[in-house]
Every structure is written in structure tokens, then in C-alpha cells.
Amino acid sequence: MPQIEPLITGDPSRLGSYRLAGRVGEGGQGVVYLGVAEDGEQAAIKLLHVRFSGDTSARSRFARELRAAQRVASFCTARVLEADLEGDVPYIASEYIEGRSLRERIDTEGPIRGSALERLAVGTATALTAIHHAAIVHRDFKPDNVLLAADGPRVVDFGIARIIDSTGTITSKAIGTPAYMAPEQISGDDVGPYTDVFAWGATIAFAATGVTVFEGSSIAVVLNRVLNHEVDLGVMDEPLRGVVRSALDKSPRNRPTSDQLLLRLLGRPESGDASPAVLDQGVRRAAPGAGSTQEAADSETTRQRRLPGAPQNRPTGPGPSPTPARTDTNHPLSGRPRPPSGPTPPPFDRPAAQPSGAGHPPPPWSRHTPVPPPGQTGPGGPMPAPPLMGSPIPTPPAVHDGRTRPVHNRRFPAKATVVTLAAVLFIALLGLLAWMGLLPSFFGSPAESGESTGGVRKAETAADSVLNWAEGTEPFTVGVRDGLPGIALNSGKGGKPIWAGFEVDLAREIARALGVSSRRLTFQATDRAQRPALLAEGDVDMVLSTYAINKVDEVTFAGPYYLAHIDVLVKDGSSISTVADLEGKRLCQPGAGFAVKAVQRVVDRIKLVPVADYSQCMDRLRAGRVDAVPGDDLLLAGFANREKLRYKVVGLKLSTERYGVALRAGDVRGCQAVQKAITALYRDGTVKALLTRHFGNVEFAAETAIPRMQPCR
């Protein structure tokens, strides 16, 4: 732990909500104090030096540090608790992390080896991935900025961090700690996330060897070693050695991304970005004490278990299946208490589906059969497994006659055969009478008894809920849109789907809150007309797909999960900032141009440029052939976020669309659970973090306040 020094003359006694209890340290920009709130909560409070308080550029750097720290998921850094950048004494109060820096640990105890080194590598790679997902380049990743907290390593000090621009790079200045600077920082080239990857490699090499691998007697020697020296990594085992070696490649283009670092360390395929589930696995693998037990938990056979804080899948053996109590384990991406997912259905509400063929999911009707499978508990107690066709009829328990060998009732099989034949004949007779129409008054017609006319699937009732389907082993399917960058896009090739986007990640978070394991979660592209039927037939379990809440479709809407607006997209620096500025401007008209009509209602004179789709609109906006692109603000931000140029959503808010999660009609219980999850995701900042992740390169005033939930019907 850092040594807390007493306050000195001139130090304030209080900042904001915190009483200052001592000095943690001092740097060139400011002093860090230990603060204590009235409830005993401790905070590390960074106070800008008085000599900088009137310096506009210093305040700007301080504000940039605050923004960077707020953008990054709190599980990997120090969570911002309070800040005041406008007062006479600007300060930032962050979570106080009890733990030594990695440098202190190595200086006092020597190198780290074996599983402890692997956990450090995974934990810091997880943190670095989360930082990059927030569109931040740290630029000063080093052992001094890695704190070894009780729950794993944390990466701190974003004093010289930069938010990545639309090109994915930032202009380099020789800022950083020389021994952990990447070659491109030294040579004055652009820096980016790959720069942090190099510093990560140097940091892990330091932890493994106990020496600064680019050490020298002068800065010139250090910089020369960074540019030309190859590090000896012989003390490391594979695969860590190979991962660190690739991170220390002198050429930025040859280094892996932080996502690839983490995926490789976890033994996962390196295709695509690291999902929230991968980050969660990284957090768990990096936790102190995680060893063979943790690794077994991450294996293929056990990875189906739920993420921390959610109940495990119920056992399928005989007897009752008690539901484990939910815990308030913090979410690894945001540190939130996990929201409750509503009442847990009894174990016989949704049985594990029987296989319908190798590699294929069970038929849709099998997911809604209310009869419990063999061995699970039903309303009347444990259900015995029925004999298979052609298998021997079971015998009763053996009885003893006092001799050594048990004596069985040998006449039982013959009696059982007679009873079985009688039952078969009776059922056949009933079937014949029903076919002849002689039993309608006793059994009713198929429609009256709830059977479908096809005789395959039973009609659904109002008691069916998405909560029932959250428990089980078969796939849990979410309907989404496709082809919308930043929102929902399947970039998979060769038949393997790779879904990404704001709505995809939000669906993952909601499904997780309902208790759905990440391994079971699948996505399916849907269009507007299909959604009610897909939900009614059970082909999808819920839809999260820029689906506006309405009174026409036969579905139950939970939410809204986002308030979208019709707006316009322009180049950064455009003179268009109000509705009046659109007068006489060239407006792109994609496809049917529904958003154009919203603009035409408030602007008298515009020049329309018809095109086929939004991709062509972006081409024309980039080339200066149109002045603005109208549309849903999320959609506009998604297309603009992947561009190299900088764009902005003006903020006209010409309409409001309430996007909801669609569930099967009548699912009030599921609706209430989903709305609790949505509210929790807004309250703890997860929604804001996802919006930043997927639209952070665009100037976009996204809605981050908790939307008013509509009644569940």
C-alpha cells in the first residue's frame, strides 16, 4: 500500500464531500490526497497544483483525464466518484485502491513467475482491452500505473491519455516514460492502441525478469534500446512468451491488438473483438487465487455456467432442483450490483429439450412442452423415466427369503405384459371412438382442448414468459437487425456469425440479467413484418431491433431501452447547427426517405439528392456532394463512427422514437424483469459506456438518462 504522509501547511482540509486525511503522493501536475467521506468511503483525490489553477491548458488536460477515466469500465481502473473542474481548486475524486504498484511489488519481492505472472498478464490485457474499447489510448502504460488490488490489477493515471479520433490514431508527441515508450512515440509517428500494446509487453517483461528491459544510463541509451534492442524472454513459458514477443514488435502493424492479446492468452480464437463475456472471463482468470479450479471453470464442459452473480443451470438428475440465491457480485464491465431478473420459474416450467439431431437445435415446439423431462421434479414429485420401446419392463425391488441369494417375483413380467396390452387396447378403443366422433362431449375438440390443428404443438397461454426460457440448455435467440454498423451487424464469414453493435451488446446485458448464459445466446436477423410471428411461434425469445413501441403489433413491449430521434448528420465544422441552417441545403434522401419527411415538415426549401441507401449517403457526404444526411440519430452515428473523417449529429431532435424490447404477447412477468434490467443498466452507466464504445468517434449527444418505462401489458 502507498505510504500516507501527513498534510502540510497550505494543504486544504476538505474537498467536496471528502475530508482529507493525508497525502498519497505528488507529481508534476498535482497532489493526490486520501479523502474520507462521512460514510467512511475512501477516495484518492487528485488536486491540480495551485500554480496551474489559472492555466487554461492545464485545466484542459485535467478535464481530459477526467473524461478518459469516466469512459473506461470501472472494473479495470479507479472509478470516478466526484469531480469539480470549475472551482478555484479543481480536483478529481476516484476510488481509493488499496494495493501496491507493480513496480513496488517487483522492487521489494523480485520477479513474478508461473501462474501469478499469467494472471497478471491476463488481468492487465483485460484492462487494456477495456480501455481501448472506450476509445482511449493510455500512452503511459507502465509498472507504476498498474496497481495490484485485492480483486486483480487495475490500470490508473490517465493524465496524458487521449481519446482516439476517427482515424484510430493520434498525433504523437514524445510524451510518456522513456523505457516504456513505443518506437513510434520516439520517432514522432502517429500513436494509437498499438502503442499501449508495446508498453504492455515491456511491463510484463519487467514483471517476469525483475529489470527494466530497455534500461540505460541515459535517456539517449534508453531510446536507442527501445528502437533496436530485442528483449530476452527466456524466463517465460509459452504461450505467454509468444504473446509478449509479438507485443514488443518494433513495427506497430505487426503487433496484435489488445483484443487479440486477451483472446490469445485465454486460448480463444482471435477472430473479432473481445466480447463482454471474454472480458468477464479475463477478470475472473486474473483474480488472485484463480488457478486450476478457475481454468477448469473456463473449459468447454463447464463454460455453460452462468457469469458471476447469476444462478447456475439446474441439475437434471432426480429430485428437486433448488435455485441458488442471486448474489450482488459486481458486473465486471461496470461494477454494478446485478439487477434481479424477476421471480424464478419452477423447474418443470421449461424442460431441457431433447436432441433433434447432431448439431441442430431442437424443433421449436419442443421448447414449449410443459411436461417435465424424466428425472426432474413435477407438480406431483419426481417423474420416473418411461421405458424405451423394446426395452425390458422393469421389475420390482428384490425380496429376500433369509438366504444369501435374493428371490425375485418371477411372475411379475407376465402380469406387467397383460396390463400393458390391456392399456394399449383401451387407448386404441378410445382413439377409434374419437375418430368416429362419439366422444366430443367427454374430451372436446382439439381446438377446445388447446391442441393445434396439426397435433404437434400446444397453444401458448398467458403464463408463458421469457423468464421460463431463460433457464435451460437450448439456445436463447434474440431477434436483431442486420447491416447497421454500430447498432447490429453480422460480419461473420463462412457461415459463422459474428454479431457486434450497441443493440447486440445491450441484448447480451439484458439476457445476462435474466439469467441466460452467454454460451446459449444466439442472434437472428429479423425484419419489421416478421417479428410478431417469430415471437408467437417461439422462433425468437425476444427482439431488440430498433423496434418502436406501438399499439398495432401483437407483442408485449418492455422499455423503452432507448429514445431515438430523427436528426441530421453533417461534417464536423459544418455551419449547420439549427433547423434554419438547413434552408437551401442539399439533403441526401436514402431509399424511401422517411426521415426526409420529418425535415420537410420544419424546413420549407431543401434540395433532395436521392440515393439507394445510407452507404451512398455517406459517400456523398464525405465527398461534399450533399450537406446533410437525415435519419435516426443512432443509425447516423453508427455509419459515421466507422469513417475516417469526423462527423456530428446536429441535435435537432425532430421526433422521438421509443425503442422497446419485444416479447411474446401477454408476457407481463418477463416485461417487468426486462425493464428492471434496463433501468439498472442506465443507472450504473452501462448504457452510456456502450453508447461511447459504439459511437464515440462521432459528436453525438446520446440519450443517457433513464427513460420513463411504459406499463407492461
C-alpha positions in Angstrom: 0.0 0.0 0.0 1.2 3.6 -0.6 2.6 5.3 2.4 0.2 8.0 3.6 2.0 11.2 4.6 0.5 13.8 6.9 -0.9 17.0 5.5 1.5 20.0 5.3 0.9 23.7 5.6 -1.2 25.0 2.7 -3.0 21.7 2.1 -6.8 22.0 2.1 -8.6 20.2 4.9 -11.6 19.3 2.8 -12.5 18.9 -0.9 -16.1 18.4 -1.9 -17.7 15.5 0.1 -14.3 14.4 1.5 -12.2 15.2 4.5 -8.6 15.0 3.6 -6.7 12.5 5.8 -3.2 12.6 4.3 -1.0 12.8 1.2 -0.7 9.7 -1.1 1.8 11.3 -3.5 2.7 14.3 -5.6 3.5 14.7 -9.3 4.2 17.4 -11.7 0.6 18.2 -12.3 -0.9 17.9 -8.9 -1.1 16.3 -5.4 -3.0 13.1 -4.6 -4.7 13.1 -1.2 -6.5 10.4 0.8 -10.1 11.5 1.3 -12.7 10.1 3.7 -16.4 10.7 3.2 -18.9 10.8 6.0 -19.9 7.2 5.5 -16.3 6.1 5.7 -15.8 5.7 1.9 -12.2 6.4 1.0 -11.1 8.2 -2.2 -7.9 9.2 -3.9 -8.3 12.9 -4.6 -6.1 14.4 -7.3 -5.8 18.2 -6.9 -4.4 20.4 -9.6 -1.5 22.4 -8.4 -2.4 25.9 -7.4 0.2 27.3 -10.0 -1.9 25.6 -12.7 -5.3 26.5 -11.5 -5.4 29.6 -13.8 -3.7 27.8 -16.7 -6.3 27.1 -19.3 -4.3 24.3 -21.0 -3.6 22.6 -17.6 -7.3 22.7 -16.8 -8.0 21.2 -20.2 -5.5 18.4 -19.6 -7.1 17.8 -16.2 -10.6 17.7 -17.8 -9.3 15.3 -20.4 -8.0 13.0 -17.7 -11.5 13.0 -16.1 -13.2 12.2 -19.3 -10.9 9.4 -20.0 -11.3 7.9 -16.6 -15.1 8.1 -16.8 -15.2 6.4 -20.2 -13.3 3.3 -19.1 -15.1 0.4 -17.4 -14.6 0.7 -13.7 -13.6 -3.0 -13.1 -10.1 -2.3 -14.6 -9.4 1.2 -13.2 -10.3 3.5 -10.4 -13.9 4.6 -10.6 -14.5 8.3 -10.6 -16.6 9.3 -7.5 -16.7 13.1 -7.7 -15.1 16.0 -9.6 -15.1 19.7 -9.7 -13.1 21.3 -12.6 -14.7 24.7 -12.5 -13.9 25.9 -9.0 -10.8 27.6 -7.6 -9.3 24.2 -6.7 -10.0 21.7 -9.5 -10.0 18.1 -8.3 -11.0 14.6 -9.2 -12.0 12.1 -6.5 -11.6 8.5 -7.6 -11.9 5.1 -5.9 -9.1 4.5 -3.5 -7.4 1.2 -4.4 -5.6 -0.5 -1.5 -2.6 -2.1 -3.1 0.9 -1.6 -4.2 2.0 -0.7 -7.7 3.6 -3.4 -9.8 6.9 -1.6 -9.5 6.8 -1.6 -5.7 5.9 -5.3 -5.8 8.9 -6.2 -8.0 11.3 -3.9 -6.3 10.6 -5.5 -2.9 9.9 -9.2 -3.7 11.5 -9.8 -7.1 10.2 -11.2 -10.4 6.8 -12.8 -10.7 6.7 -16.3 -12.3 4.3 -19.1 -13.1 0.6 -18.8 -12.7 0.9 -15.5 -10.9 2.6 -14.0 -13.9 -0.1 -15.4 -16.2 -2.8 -13.9 -14.0 -1.1 -10.5 -14.1 -0.8 -10.7 -17.9 -4.4 -11.6 -18.4 -5.6 -9.0 -15.9 -3.7 -6.2 -17.5 -4.6 -7.3 -21.0 -8.2 -7.3 -20.0 -7.9 -3.8 -18.6 -6.1 -2.6 -21.7 -8.8 -4.1 -23.9 -11.5 -2.3 -21.9 -9.5 1.0 -22.2 -9.3 0.6 -25.9 -13.0 -0.3 -26.2 -13.7 3.1 -24.6 -11.7 4.7 -27.5 -8.9 5.7 -25.2 -5.1 5.5 -25.8 -3.4 5.4 -22.3 0.1 6.5 -23.6 1.8 5.9 -20.3 1.2 2.2 -19.5 4.0 1.1 -17.2 4.5 -0.8 -13.9 4.0 2.4 -11.8 0.4 2.7 -13.2 -0.6 -0.9 -12.5 -2.0 -1.3 -9.0 -2.3 -4.8 -7.6 -5.7 -4.6 -5.9 -7.3 -7.4 -3.9 -9.5 -8.3 -6.8 -6.8 -8.1 -9.5 -4.7 -5.5 -11.3 -6.1 -2.0 -12.0 -4.6 0.4 -14.6 -4.6 4.0 -13.4 -3.4 7.6 -14.2 -4.9 8.8 -17.5 -3.1 12.1 -17.2 -1.7 12.0 -20.7 -4.3 9.7 -22.2 -6.0 10.7 -25.4 -9.4 9.9 -26.9 -8.9 8.1 -30.3 -10.1 10.1 -33.3 -11.9 8.8 -36.3 -8.6 7.6 -37.9 -7.8 5.4 -34.9 -4.6 7.3 -34.2 -3.5 10.5 -32.6 -0.6 12.7 -33.4 2.5 11.7 -31.4 4.5 13.8 -29.1 7.3 12.4 -27.1 5.2 12.1 -24.0 5.5 9.1 -21.7 8.1 7.2 -19.7 11.0 6.6 -22.0 11.7 2.9 -21.0 8.0 2.1 -21.8 7.6 4.2 -24.9 7.0 2.5 -28.2 9.3 3.2 -31.2 6.6 5.3 -32.9 6.4 7.6 -29.9 10.1 8.2 -30.1 10.2 8.7 -33.9 7.3 11.2 -33.8 4.9 9.0 -35.8 1.2 8.6 -35.0 0.4 6.6 -32.0 -2.7 4.5 -31.2 -3.8 1.5 -29.3 -0.8 -0.5 -30.7 1.4 1.9 -28.7 -0.2 0.7 -25.5 0.3 -2.9 -26.6 4.1 -2.3 -26.8 4.1 -0.8 -23.3 2.1 -3.7 -22.0 4.7 -6.1 -23.4 7.5 -4.1 -21.7 5.6 -4.1 -18.5 5.0 -7.9 -18.4 8.7 -8.4 -19.4 9.7 -6.2 -16.4 7.4 -8.3 -14.1 8.9 -11.6 -15.3 12.6 -10.5 -15.2 12.6 -8.0 -12.4 14.6 -5.5 -14.5 13.5 -2.7 -16.9 14.2 -4.4 -20.3 15.0 -1.1 -22.1 17.1 0.3 -19.2 20.1 2.6 -19.8 22.4 5.1 -18.2 20.9 8.0 -20.1 17.7 8.8 -22.0 19.6 8.5 -25.2 20.7 5.0 -24.4 17.1 4.0 -23.3 15.6 5.3 -26.5 18.2 3.6 -28.6 17.5 0.3 -26.9 13.7 0.7 -27.5 14.4 1.2 -31.2 17.0 -1.5 -31.7 17.2 -3.9 -28.7 15.5 -7.3 -28.8 14.3 -8.5 -25.3 15.3 -11.9 -24.0 12.0 -13.5 -22.9 13.5 -16.9 -22.0 12.2 -16.8 -18.4 8.6 -17.0 -19.7 6.7 -20.1 -20.7 4.5 -20.4 -23.8 2.1 -19.2 -24.8 2.8 -16.0 -22.8 6.3 -15.7 -24.2 5.0 -15.6 -27.8 2.3 -13.1 -26.9 4.7 -10.7 -25.2 7.2 -11.1 -28.1 4.6 -10.1 -30.6 3.5 -7.2 -28.5 7.2 -5.9 -28.5 7.4 -6.0 -32.3 9.1 -2.8 -33.4 6.5 -2.3 -36.2 3.1 -1.2 -35.0 1.4 -3.0 -37.9 2.8 -6.3 -36.8 1.6 -6.1 -33.2 -1.6 -7.8 -32.1 -4.5 -5.6 -30.9 -5.3 -5.7 -27.2 -8.4 -7.8 -28.1 -6.1 -10.3 -29.8 -3.7 -10.3 -26.8 -6.5 -11.2 -24.5 -8.1 -13.8 -26.7 -4.7 -15.5 -27.2 -3.9 -15.5 -23.5 -7.3 -17.1 -22.8 -6.8 -19.7 -25.5 -9.7 -18.4 -27.6 -9.9 -17.9 -31.4 -8.6 -14.5 -32.3 -11.4 -13.6 -34.8 -13.4 -10.5 -33.9 -13.2 -8.3 -30.8 -13.3 -9.5 -27.3 -16.9 -9.6 -26.2 -18.2 -8.6 -22.7 -18.2 -12.3 -21.9 -14.5 -12.6 -22.8 -13.7 -9.5 -20.6 -15.6 -11.2 -17.8 -13.5 -14.4 -18.2 -10.4 -12.3 -18.2 -11.4 -10.6 -14.9 -12.1 -14.0 -13.3 -8.9 -15.6 -14.6 -6.9 -12.7 -13.2 -8.3 -12.8 -9.7 -5.8 -13.7 -7.0 -6.2 -17.4 -6.2 -7.5 -18.3 -9.6 -5.7 -21.4 -10.6 -6.6 -24.9 -11.8 -10.1 -24.6 -10.5 -10.7 -21.4 -12.4 -9.2 -22.8 -15.5 -11.5 -25.8 -15.3 -14.4 -23.5 -14.9 -13.5 -21.9 -18.2 -13.2 -25.2 -20.1 -15.6 -26.2 -22.7 -17.5 -28.6 -20.5 -18.1 -26.0 -17.7 -18.2 -22.8 -19.7 -22.0 -23.1 -19.9 -22.3 -22.0 -16.3 -23.6 -18.5 -15.7 -21.5 -15.5 -15.2 -20.9 -14.3 -11.6 -24.0 -13.3 -9.8 -26.5 -15.4 -11.7 -27.8 -18.8 -10.7 -26.3 -21.9 -12.1 -28.2 -24.1 -14.5 -30.4 -26.5 -12.6 -29.2 -30.1 -12.3 -31.0 -32.6 -14.5 -30.8 -35.5 -12.0 -33.8 -36.8 -10.0 -35.2 -34.8 -7.1 -36.0 -31.2 -6.6 -33.7 -28.5 -8.1 -33.1 -25.8 -5.5 -32.5 -22.3 -7.0 -29.2 -20.8 -5.8 -29.7 -17.3 -4.4 -28.6 -14.5 -6.6 -25.7 -12.5 -5.3 -24.7 -8.9 -5.8 -21.4 -9.7 -7.4 -20.2 -6.6 -9.3 -20.5 -6.7 -13.1 -17.0 -6.9 -14.5 -17.6 -4.1 -17.0 -19.3 -1.5 -14.8 -19.1 -2.6 -11.2 -22.8 -2.5 -10.8 -24.8 -4.7 -8.5 -26.5 -7.2 -10.7 -30.2 -6.5 -11.1 -32.7 -9.1 -10.1 -34.3 -11.0 -13.0 -37.7 -11.4 -11.5 -39.3 -14.5 -10.0 -37.6 -17.8 -10.8 -39.9 -20.2 -12.5 -40.4 -23.7 -11.1 -38.0 -26.3 -12.5 -40.7 -28.0 -14.6 -41.8 -24.9 -16.5 -39.2 -25.3 -19.1 -37.5 -28.7 -19.6 -34.2 -29.3 -21.2 -35.1 -30.0 -24.9 -34.2 -33.4 -26.2 -31.7 -33.5 -29.1 -33.3 -33.3 -32.5 -30.2 -34.3 -34.4 -26.5 -33.8 -34.2 -25.5 -30.2 -34.4 -29.1 -28.9 -34.7 -31.3 -27.1 -32.2 -34.5 -28.8 -31.0 -37.6 -28.2 -33.0 -39.5 -25.0 -31.9 -42.5 -26.9 -30.5 -40.2 -28.9 -28.1 -39.3 -25.7 -26.3 -42.8 -25.2 -25.0 -43.8 -28.6 -23.9 -45.0 -28.2 -20.3 -44.4 -31.8 -19.2 -41.2 -32.2 -17.1 -38.5 -34.5 -18.5 -37.6 -37.7 -16.8 -35.7 -37.2 -13.5 -37.0 -33.7 -12.9 -39.5 -32.7 -10.3 -43.0 -32.1 -11.5 -46.2 -31.0 -9.7 -46.6 -34.4 -8.1 -43.0 -35.1 -7.3 -40.1 -36.8 -9.2 -41.0 -38.1 -12.6 -39.9 -41.6 -13.4 -38.2 -42.2 -16.7 -40.5 -44.1 -19.1 -39.2 -47.3 -20.6 -37.9 -47.1 -24.2 -39.7 -49.1 -26.9 -38.3 -52.6 -26.9 -36.6 -52.3 -23.6 -37.2 -54.8 -20.7 -40.0 -54.0 -18.4 -38.6 -53.1 -15.0 -39.0 -55.4 -12.1 -39.9 -54.6 -8.6 -37.3 -54.5 -5.9 -35.9 -57.8 -4.9 -37.1 -59.6 -1.7 -35.1 -61.9 0.5 -36.2 -65.2 1.9 -33.4 -65.2 4.5 -30.9 -67.0 2.3 -27.9 -65.5 0.7 -29.4 -65.1 -2.7 -32.4 -62.8 -3.3 -35.6 -64.3 -4.6 -37.5 -62.3 -7.2 -41.2 -62.5 -8.1 -40.8 -64.3 -11.4 -44.5 -63.9 -12.2 -44.3 -60.1 -12.4 -43.2 -59.7 -16.0 -46.1 -61.8 -17.2 -48.6 -59.7 -15.2 -47.0 -56.5 -16.5 -47.3 -57.7 -20.1 -51.0 -58.3 -19.6 -51.6 -54.9 -18.0 -49.6 -53.2 -20.8 -51.6 -54.9 -23.5 -54.8 -54.0 -21.8 -53.8 -50.4 -21.6 -52.8 -50.3 -25.3 -56.1 -51.9 -26.3 -58.0 -49.4 -24.2 -56.2 -46.4 -25.7 -56.8 -47.8 -29.2 -60.5 -48.1 -28.4 -60.7 -44.5 -27.2 -58.9 -43.4 -30.4 -61.4 -45.3 -32.6 -64.4 -43.8 -30.7 -62.9 -40.3 -31.0 -62.3 -40.8 -34.7 -65.9 -41.9 -35.1 -67.0 -38.7 -33.4 -68.5 -40.5 -30.4 -66.5 -38.8 -27.7 -66.9 -35.0 -28.2 -68.9 -34.4 -25.0 -66.2 -36.0 -22.9 -62.9 -34.8 -24.4 -63.9 -31.8 -26.7 -62.4 -30.9 -30.0 -58.7 -30.4 -30.5 -59.2 -26.6 -30.6 -61.1 -26.6 -27.4 -58.5 -28.7 -25.6 -55.7 -26.4 -26.6 -54.1 -28.7 -29.3 -53.0 -27.1 -32.5 -54.7 -28.5 -35.6 -51.5 -30.1 -36.6 -51.4 -32.0 -33.3 -47.7 -31.1 -32.8 -47.6 -28.1 -30.6 -49.8 -27.0 -27.8 -51.3 -23.5 -27.8 -49.4 -21.0 -25.7 -51.0 -19.4 -22.6 -50.6 -16.1 -21.0 -48.5 -17.8 -18.3 -45.7 -18.3 -20.8 -42.8 -16.0 -20.1 -39.3 -15.3 -21.4 -38.2 -16.0 -17.8 -39.2 -19.6 -18.3 -36.9 -19.9 -21.4 -34.0 -18.1 -19.7 -33.5 -21.3 -17.7 -32.4 -24.4 -19.7 -29.8 -25.6 -22.1 -31.1 -25.0 -25.6 -30.4 -21.8 -27.5 -31.9 -18.5 -26.4 -32.5 -16.4 -29.5 -32.7 -12.7 -29.8 -34.0 -11.1 -32.9 -32.0 -8.1 -34.2 -31.5 -6.1 -37.4 -28.5 -6.7 -39.7 -26.4 -4.4 -41.8 -26.4 -1.5 -39.4 -22.8 -0.6 -38.3 -22.6 0.3 -34.7 -26.1 -1.0 -34.0 -26.3 -4.6 -35.2 -24.0 -6.0 -37.9 -23.1 -9.6 -38.7 -19.6 -9.6 -40.1 -19.1 -13.4 -39.9 -17.9 -15.3 -43.0 -18.2 -18.9 -44.0 -21.4 -19.5 -42.0 -20.0 -18.4 -38.6 -21.9 -15.4 -37.3 -20.0 -12.6 -35.6 -22.5 -10.1 -34.3 -21.5 -6.6 -33.0 -23.1 -3.3 -32.2 -24.9 -1.3 -29.5 -28.1 -3.3 -29.6 -26.3 -6.6 -29.7 -24.3 -5.8 -26.6 -27.4 -4.4 -24.9 -29.2 -7.6 -25.7 -26.3 -9.6 -24.1 -26.5 -7.5 -20.9 -30.3 -7.9 -20.7 -30.2 -11.6 -21.4 -27.5 -12.0 -18.7 -29.6 -10.2 -16.2 -32.4 -12.6 -17.0 -30.1 -15.5 -16.2 -29.2 -16.6 -19.8 -25.7 -18.0 -20.0 -23.6 -16.4 -22.8 -22.9 -19.8 -24.4 -26.6 -20.3 -25.1 -27.2 -16.8 -26.5 -27.7 -16.6 -30.3 -28.9 -13.9 -32.6 -31.2 -13.9 -35.6 -31.7 -11.2 -38.2 -35.4 -10.1 -38.4 -37.4 -7.6 -40.4 -40.3 -5.5 -39.2 -43.1 -7.7 -40.6 -41.7 -11.0 -39.2 -41.3 -10.0 -35.5 -44.7 -10.7 -34.1 -45.0 -14.1 -35.8 -41.4 -15.1 -34.8 -42.2 -14.3 -31.1 -45.6 -16.1 -31.2 -44.1 -19.2 -32.7 -41.2 -19.3 -30.3 -38.6 -18.9 -33.1 -37.1 -16.0 -31.2 -37.3 -15.4 -27.4 -37.1 -11.6 -27.5 -36.5 -8.9 -30.1 -34.2 -5.9 -29.6 -34.1 -4.3 -33.0 -34.7 -0.6 -33.3 -38.3 -1.7 -32.8 -40.6 1.3 -32.0 -43.2 0.7 -29.3 -46.6 0.7 -30.9 -50.2 -0.4 -30.3 -50.6 -2.3 -33.6 -48.3 -5.4 -33.3 -49.4 -8.3 -31.2 -46.4 -8.3 -28.8 -45.6 -7.0 -25.3 -43.1 -4.2 -25.3 -40.7 -3.7 -22.4 -38.9 -0.5 -22.2 -38.1 1.8 -23.9 -34.4 0.8 -23.9 -33.5 4.0 -25.9 -35.2 7.2 -27.0 -34.1 7.8 -30.6 -34.6 11.0 -32.6 -34.9 12.0 -36.2 -31.9 14.2 -36.8 -29.3 15.1 -39.4 -25.6 14.2 -39.8 -23.1 16.7 -41.0 -19.3 17.0 -41.2 -17.6 18.3 -38.1 -17.1 22.1 -38.6 -20.3 22.4 -40.7 -22.2 25.6 -40.4 -25.4 23.7 -39.9 -26.4 23.7 -36.3 -30.1 24.6 -36.3 -33.2 23.8 -38.4 -33.0 27.2 -40.0 -29.5 26.4 -41.3 -30.9 23.6 -43.5 -32.7 26.1 -45.7 -31.5 25.7 -49.3 -29.0 22.9 -48.4 -28.6 19.6 -50.2 -30.2 16.8 -48.2 -29.4 13.1 -49.0 -32.6 11.0 -49.5 -31.8 7.3 -48.8 -34.3 4.7 -50.0 -37.9 5.6 -49.1 -36.6 8.7 -47.3 -39.0 8.6 -44.3 -36.6 10.9 -42.3 -36.7 13.4 -45.1 -40.4 14.0 -44.5 -39.6 14.9 -40.9 -37.2 17.5 -42.1 -39.6 18.8 -44.8 -42.2 19.5 -42.1 -40.0 22.1 -40.5 -37.9 23.3 -43.5 -39.5 25.0 -46.4 -36.8 24.8 -49.0 -34.2 21.9 -49.3 -32.6 20.2 -52.3 -33.1 16.4 -52.3 -30.4 14.1 -53.6 -32.0 10.6 -54.0 -29.7 7.5 -53.4 -30.3 3.8 -52.7 -29.1 3.5 -49.1 -27.2 5.1 -46.3 -23.8 3.9 -47.5 -24.3 6.0 -50.6 -25.3 8.9 -48.4 -22.1 8.6 -46.5 -20.1 8.5 -49.8 -21.7 11.7 -50.9 -21.4 13.5 -47.6 -17.7 12.5 -47.5 -17.2 13.9 -51.0 -19.1 17.1 -50.2 -21.9 16.3 -52.7 -24.5 16.7 -50.0 -24.6 18.9 -46.9 -26.5 16.7 -44.5 -27.9 13.2 -44.1 -31.3 12.7 -42.3 -32.2 9.7 -40.2 -32.5 8.1 -36.8 -29.7 9.5 -34.7 -28.4 6.1 -33.7 -28.3 4.9 -37.3 -26.5 8.1 -38.3 -23.9 7.8 -35.5 -23.3 4.1 -36.4 -22.5 4.9 -40.0 -20.4 7.9 -39.1 -18.5 6.2 -36.4 -16.6 3.9 -38.8 -15.5 6.9 -41.1 -12.0 8.4 -41.0 -13.4 11.9 -41.1 -15.1 13.5 -38.1 -18.9 13.9 -38.2 -21.5 15.2 -35.8 -25.2 14.6 -35.2 -26.6 18.1 -35.0 -29.1 17.5 -32.2 -32.3 18.8 -33.9 -34.4 16.0 -32.3 -37.2 16.4 -34.9 -39.1 13.4 -33.4 -38.8 10.8 -30.7 -39.0 7.1 -31.2 -39.3 4.8 -28.2 -37.4 1.6 -28.9 -38.5 -1.3 -26.9 -37.7 -5.0 -26.3 -40.5 -7.0 -27.8 -41.7 -10.2 -26.0 -44.5 -12.6 -26.7 -47.9 -11.0 -26.2 -49.1 -11.2 -22.6 -45.6 -11.7 -21.1 -46.1 -9.2 -18.2 -43.7 -11.1 -15.9 -40.9 -11.0 -18.5 -41.6 -7.4 -19.3 -41.2 -6.3 -15.7 -37.9 -8.2 -15.4 -36.5 -6.7 -18.6 -37.5 -3.2 -17.5 -35.7 -3.7 -14.2 -32.6 -4.8 -16.2 -32.8 -1.8 -18.5 -33.2 0.6 -15.6 -30.2 -0.9 -13.8 -28.1 -0.7 -17.0 -28.8 3.0 -17.3 -28.3 3.7 -13.6 -24.9 2.1 -13.4 -23.6 3.7 -16.6 -23.5 0.5 -18.7 -25.7 2.1 -21.4 -23.6 5.2 -21.5 -20.5 3.1 -21.8 -21.9 1.1 -24.7 -23.0 4.3 -26.5 -19.5 5.6 -26.1 -18.0 2.4 -27.3 -20.0 2.2 -30.5 -20.5 5.9 -31.3 -17.5 7.5 -29.5 -15.9 8.8 -32.7 -18.9 11.0 -33.5 -20.0 14.2 -31.9 -23.3 12.9 -30.7 -25.4 13.9 -27.7 -26.8 10.5 -27.0 -29.7 10.0 -24.5 -28.2 8.7 -21.3 -30.9 9.5 -18.8 -33.1 6.6 -17.6 -36.2 6.6 -19.9 -39.6 6.5 -18.4 -40.8 2.9 -18.6 -44.2 2.2 -20.1 -46.7 -0.1 -18.3 -46.3 -3.8 -19.0 -49.3 -5.2 -20.8 
